[in-house]
Each structure stands twice: as structure tokens, then as C-alpha cells.
């Protein structure tokens, strides 16, 4: 059993050595092309990072656009301003303010 395992590892080692040798020969024979491709990918990534935007609104991350939830949230925001969390807090205290946490 151990011989089969070691034989498979030797085969993998030989395949990887052949692959990396071939890759090294290609890079050595085409150094300018490889450098140009590397610089191109680097600049392409740089432009991508320049347009990067971190989304911090959980509704935009997890709720499907056009769903009932987004339509209702947009309606609430248009009519009353604020977020859905504000609506939940306002609904909990609407009409009967017994606490000191808000000014209902």
C-alpha cells in the first residue's frame, strides 16, 4: 500500500517538475512578452481597484432588486425618510409612548 502511495507521489513530482521546467523555458525564451503581460495585468488590476466600492448597506447586499422588500423599503424611504430599521422602531412605539427612549 505504501509503495503505491509513494509511486503516485513520484509521478506527481515528475509531472510538476516537467511542467515547471517547460514554464521556465517559455519565460526564458519570451521574457519581454511575459514582462509586458505582467505589467498589463497589473495595470488592469489597478484600474479595477480604482473603481472599487465597499457596499455597506446590507439591504443591497442580501435583498434581490425588485423584490417586495426593496419596493416597500423604497416607499418608506420616499414617504418618511430613513431606513427600515427606523420604521421598525417607529412601529413599536406608534401611538403609545410609555418609554423614555423616544419622543413619540
N, C-alpha and C positions, 0 to 999 in steps of 0.2 A: 504494500500500500504506500509506504513512504517513498519507494523508488518511483512510483507513478507520479506522485506529487512533485518530487524533485525533477523528474523528467519534464513535467508540464512547466515548471518554473524555468528550467533551462531553455525550453522552447520559447517562452515568453521573453526571456532575457535576450536571446538571439534575435528575435523579431524586433524588439525595441532597439537593439544595437544597430541592426541593419537600417531601420527607419531613421534613426538619428544620424547615422553616417551619411545616408542619402540626403537628408535635410542639410547637413553641414556642407556637403559638396555643392548642393544647389545654391546655398547662401554664398559660398566662396566664389562660385562662377558668376553669380548675379548680384554682387554686393551693392552696386548703385541702385538697382531696381528694388532690392529689399529695403534699403535705406529710404528710398522715395516712398515706398508703400507704407513704411512705418511712420514717416512724417505725415503722410496723408491721413492715416487712421488717427494719429494724434490730433491733428487739426480738426478733423471731423468730430472727434470726441469733445474737443474744446468748444466748438460751436454748440454742441448738444448741451453741455454744462452751462453755457451762457443763457440758454433758454429754459433752464431747469426751474420748475416752480414747485415749491413744497405745499401740498394741499393740506390745510389744517381744519377744514370743515368736514366732520365725519359724515354728514348727510351726502356730500358729493362723493365721498369715497365708497360708501356702502349701499346707497339707495339708487335704484335704477331710475334714470331720467325718464320723465313722462309717467311715472307711477302715481298712484293715488296719493301717496305720502308726499311726493315732491309738489304735486299740484296743490294740496292742502297747505303745505308749508309756504309756498309762494303766495297763496291767497292771504294767509295770516300775516306774512311779512308786508304785503301790499296794504292791507287794511289797517293793521295795528302797529307795524314795525317790530323789530326784534326777531327773536328766534323761536323755535318750537319749544325750547326749554322755558322761555318766558311765558309761553301760552300755558304750559302745564302748571307753572307756579300760579299764574293768574286764575286758572280754572279751579285750583284748590282753594282759593280764598275769595272767589267771586261772591259778592252779596252778603257775606257773613264774616267779618273780620274779628276774630276773637284773640288773635295773636298780636304780638308786638313786633313782628318781623317785617311788616309791610304797612303801607298807608292806604289800605282799601277803603 
